[in-house]
Each structure stands twice: as structure tokens, then as C-alpha cells.
Amino acid sequence: MARPMARWGVALAGGTLWWWAVVRLVCAPGAGALEAAVAAGGWGLSLLPVHCEPKEQADGTVDARQWVRAWRAGRVGRVGRRAGSAGPVERA
């Protein structure tokens, strides 16, 4: 229960801050770079959900477990050897 309330609180605070910056930019002659940065950042964040989709639905995605297996298989130790091998690593 606390997590959804915290999310709503953060969203409400961020929205209030963004509206304050926009109104100050429009109405106050002395508005500066801080207000412009907050307004531009909030506007940019508002575009993000439109262009995102869940990883499972995206075309051409690879399962995360496959990335983990590939990362672990190619890991190089501190002394320049692959984990589990006796000789030096040959690099192309």
C-alpha cells in the first residue's frame, strides 16, 4: 500500500513542480534557466511513455538470460585469462 502512495506522491510533486515552472515562464518576466530546464525536462519525460513498449512485445529482443549466459561465458579474469582456462586469451 505504501508503494502506490509514494508513487502518487512523487508524481504529484513532480507535476506541481512542472506546472509551477511553466506558469512562471509564461507569467513572470524574471524567470530564468532553472524554470526553463524544469519545463523542458518534464516535457521530454512526457514523451517517453508514448515511444516505449514492454520488452516482451518488442521486435528483435533477446531474452535477458541469454545476455547473462553470454556475459559470463566471455568474462576475462584479472590476469588476462578467461575464467576456467589455463592459458592466455587470444584476441582477434
Buried (B, 14 or more C-beta within 10 A) or exposed (E): EEEEEEEEEEEEEBEEBBEEBBEBBEEEEEBEEEBBEBBEBBEEEEEEEEEEEEEEEEEEEEEEEEEEEEEEEEEEEEEEEBEEEEEEEEEE
